[in-house]
Amino acid sequence: MKYIEHGKGGGPECMAVAESAIPQPAPGQILIEVVCAGVNRPDCLQRSGRYPPPPDASPILGLEVAGRVKAVGEGVTEWKVGADVTALTPGGGYAEYCVAAASHALPIPNGMDYATAAALPETWFTVWANLVDLGRLKKSERLLVHGGSSGIGLVAIQLAKHLGAECFVTVGSEEKAAFCREAGAAHAVNYRTQDFAEELKHITGGSGVDVVLDMVGAPYLQRNLASLRRDGRLVYVAFLEGSKGEADLLPVMVKRLTITGSTMRPRSLAEKTAIRDALAANIWPELERGELLPHLHARFPLAQATEAHRLMESSKHIGKIVLEVGKA
Ligand SMILES: NC(=O)c1ccc[n+]([C@@H]2O[C@H](COP(=O)([O-])OP(=O)(O)OC[C@H]3O[C@@H](n4cnc5c(N)ncnc54)[C@H](OP(=O)(O)O)[C@@H]3O)[C@@H](O)[C@H]2O)c1
């Protein structure tokens, strides 16, 4: 099969098409003939050598795919050969064939194309785990999402809307701000021209938000703590601007704040299966109804993975980037 190799790692140009044997599904796994693969920021980190895959995962890039089940491993009963699926993968998505746990796959919602379906798993698994399970976001609460126009950010806006929570976002341009408002954010702060904490204080009449979903890190810590109200939760999914710094932690005690966070990839099989089941029950029916839709910014043929990563690292995109791998 063809796949994207990234050699010893480096800039986007280190990626090239190569050939290898088709992987075989182990017990409990399915082999997927990949039609499209989603591109995620963690792929860029792995490519550059800063995010090594777990020891039991494929070293090939790619955390989500959509395609057809080509074979099933021993003990798999929930999927039949030929079924259309979208799946969270532990790696291996940038390839014509990819294995995934049968219990980490979901059906492609009715009428949805493979490219759109390939853009679902990584962001929905991550946002559900961090906003619902860790962040305990509830109806009528207020959420602040940094990086509102990212793949993760746009799903967070949709999930907040679905839960009946009010969502505020920060973004790096007026175009992104307008897009996020259109997507359902009550307010979008351009962090290049405004101080988000001051702006939020103004908008909320000084009361703040219940949950912050952050991917920026240390430079925002003090202002995140200031923006949270009593019993607030600060949830980290990344540290794009670093994880080390100094902060006055007094607000944590005074306002009984919780600071937490998580990464999806090293979670156990059972934990990811539980998230899959929650998404199947709560989110897939909404996707079926067309109520929730990922925004695809761009598609590239597999051989142009370099261009896809360049675009992602430019941060000019809004929403998801997808690789076209095989025939629909
Ligand atoms: N913990 C997990 O399990 C998990 C899973 C998936 C993804 N992630 C992380 O979540 C983040 C979003 O992922 P994604 O795939 O949705 O990425 P993405 O679409 O590339 O979005 C990242 C966005 O963050 C903003 N940004 C980039 N560099 C920044 C910087 N240095 N400072 C502040 N903002 C910056 C940019 O928007 P602006 O123009 O608005 O700045 C950019 O569009 C990534 O950091 C990724 O590693 C975590």
The ligand as an ORCA input file, in Angstrom:
! r2SCAN-3c Opt
* xyz 0 1
  N      -5.250     16.817     24.061
  C      -5.709     16.163     23.023
  O      -6.147     15.022     23.147
  C      -5.682     16.820     21.679
  C      -6.288     16.190     20.577
  C      -6.302     16.877     19.354
  C      -5.723     18.134     19.253
  N      -5.112     18.675     20.343
  C      -4.482     20.004     20.281
  O      -5.497     20.959     20.123
  C      -5.000     22.054     19.356
  C      -5.922     22.283     18.185
  O      -5.801     21.178     17.307
  P      -6.397     21.292     15.842
  O      -6.038     20.040     15.129
  O      -7.803     21.719     15.936
  O      -5.453     22.457     15.296
  P      -5.648     23.612     14.237
  O      -6.906     23.473     13.485
  O      -4.378     23.714     13.503
  O      -5.814     24.931     15.156
  C      -4.847     25.516     15.904
  C      -5.211     26.998     16.010
  O      -4.596     27.520     17.164
  C      -4.204     28.843     16.899
  N      -2.764     28.903     17.177
  C      -1.774     28.312     16.498
  N      -0.586     28.554     17.043
  C      -0.855     29.320     18.095
  C      -0.047     29.906     19.057
  N       1.277     29.734     19.057
  N      -0.644     30.637     19.995
  C      -1.984     30.784     20.016
  N      -2.793     30.241     19.124
  C      -2.241     29.529     18.172
  C      -4.448     29.191     15.472
  O      -5.559     30.052     15.348
  P      -5.420     31.649     15.559
  O      -5.150     32.265     14.222
  O      -6.723     32.020     16.113
  O      -4.287     31.888     16.495
  C      -4.727     27.829     14.856
  O      -5.645     27.884     13.820
  C      -3.591     21.683     18.919
  O      -2.679     22.309     19.759
  C      -3.544     20.175     19.105
  O      -2.261     19.707     19.358
  C      -5.105     18.061     21.537
*
